[in-house]
Amino acid sequence: MGTAWRTGEVEVGEPVALLEEGLRLLDGLADDPTPVLRWYRSSRTAIVLGRGQARDLAAAATAEVEVVQRHSGGGAVLLTPDLLSLDVLVPTAHPLAQGTPGDVFVHVGRAWAAALADLGVRGPRVWDGAGTARRRGTAREQLLAAVCYATPGRGEVLVDGRKVVGLAQRRRRPGALVQCGLLRRWDPAPLLVALGADPDDPEIAGAAVGLDDLLPAPPAEAGVRAAVEARLTELG
């Protein structure tokens, strides 16, 4: 039998508090090494920058849209009430934490792909090559790298070449935190405006897709959670 996992109901809260809770749980693995699956949604829209992302988006912050920074890498994410997020937290001794830091992405991504197939999505596949973001390339490449869902990274899940599940990771001594974001819908316009780019950019608009646009009868949130949890807990 696999290891027992801690799970719970979907948390709904403020963006900063949601992100900080993931780090608190990661550090808490030192005292309780039980792996955790933690689901959450933001109560309001925020632009979440990846760790080390240097773009100045202060002008984009309003009473309705907050600009915050997470502790994991990657590009900016538009955190909306429609984005279903999952933190996968595993202690250092867990099978998912073994190997290179990139290996956990592939394992988690394969579980997501299998779960999406269980839900009726046709042909989800895991990007198992290197990330394609070019943060020091041309101005165009830098823009694509600045948007998390505009380019595929290792372990992320694509359908017909469009990203539907994005991943980011943070490691500390107690274990690994993999942050997963499932798009229910994809509308990059607000994020592109904040980045000073064309809100109707066709390449970025076509780079990702929401689950609700892939299925004629999209599953309820509880169904998504059950499918993903079943596949992830098979991994140990």
Secondary structure, 3 states (H helix, E strand, C coil): CCCCCECCCCEEECHHHHHHHHHHHHHHCCCCCCCEEEEEEECCCEEEECCCCCCCCHHHCCCCCEEEECCCCCCEEEECCCCEEEEEEEECCCHHHCCCHHHHHHHHHHHHHHHHHHCCCCCEEECCCCCCCCCCCCHHHHHHHHEHHHCCCCCCEEECCEEEEEEEEEEECCEEEEEEEECCCCCCHHHHHHCCCCCCCHHHHCCECCHHHHCCCCCCHHHHHHHHHHHHHCCC
